[in-house]
Amino acid sequence: MSIAGYYDARVQEEWERLEASWLEFAITQHFIRAKLSPESRILDLGGGPGRHAMALAKDGYSVDLVDLAPANVNFARQKAAECGVRLGFAITGDARALPSIESESYDGVLVLGPLYHLTEREDRNRCIDEVRRVLKPGGFGFFAFISTYASAHYAVKHMEQLPALMPLLREASGRESYIVDPAKGHFTKAFYIHPSLIAEEFEGCGFQRVSLFGAESLFAQSELRLLSQSPETRSELLAFAIAQAEDMAALYNSEHIVFVGRKPGSAA
Ligand SMILES: C[S@@+](CC[C@H](N)C(=O)[O-])C[C@H]1O[C@@H](n2cnc3c(N)ncnc32)[C@H](O)[C@@H]1O
């Protein structure tokens, strides 16, 4: 099954995913908002059903969404209308080539999905080049990766999955990067990379490194248990998790790791 087919077969599940993955959502939102103020123009590239896009649009950001999977794009449009949230546009497209999007038109581009589904370096570079093209000088790109340790965190978080995942974990152990495949029991085709090698993906790509943070910080494996804590405890934990998110320990403990890069130059 294609990547788009995989995501289109589970749009509702993908919309709900970030409720359980509450740390990934809240920590990523924190880092986006730390760099981009309301009214900034944002492109959510690989935005799926639009959780990040809608949360930002609701708070005054001007957000467009592009995704490979048409049912996700339709879902985002309908959900935005239902919730009374305005998305600029939501269209189907491939992150490697965005011919309908003007150069230097965004303050921020979210790439929270495409890079870990582009298994060839050349394709990831094409995506990074497109993001740099559509960003204004001084704009920020937020690029998510999946860690080579992600399957281990996931397996322990969902303990009933541990026996099935054990052979995959052994295979992943000690690797710098590897491609996971549904034929071997993984979710869909994806590229997993060791946290220490993510910054190297951007060498020579024209981005200044601003941040590298673990989207689940120190708590990937306990995320579900923490979900049942009181709102006060959760918000205290979240503040702690945000403060630690750029620490090496958080990078190694997270399933998703986000590189934040700034396009050189200053906004006009
Ligand atoms: C795990 S979902 C993430 C959705 C959303 N960004 C989030 O953070 O929850 C990955 C998304 O990336 C999209 N995607 C994968 N490869 C893509 C590509 N080459 N161009 C555009 N979107 C892509 C998929 O269709 C899917 O909606």
The ligand as an ORCA input file, in Angstrom:
! r2SCAN-3c Opt
* xyz 0 1
  C       2.272     10.710     10.797
  S       1.415     11.778      9.699
  C       1.698     13.330     10.511
  C       0.574     14.303     10.314
  C       0.771     15.642     11.034
  N       1.820     16.427     10.429
  C       1.088     15.426     12.489
  O       2.156     15.869     12.975
  O       0.266     14.812     13.186
  C       2.479     11.911      8.291
  C       1.837     12.708      7.164
  O       2.838     13.003      6.171
  C       2.220     12.901      4.897
  N       3.269     12.696      3.886
  C       4.126     11.670      3.773
  N       4.946     11.855      2.729
  C       4.589     13.039      2.159
  C       5.046     13.780      1.035
  N       6.045     13.334      0.256
  N       4.450     14.943      0.740
  C       3.420     15.413      1.497
  N       2.941     14.752      2.567
  C       3.514     13.580      2.900
  C       1.289     11.720      5.048
  O       0.292     11.674      4.034
  C       0.736     11.936      6.454
  O      -0.451     12.699      6.439
*
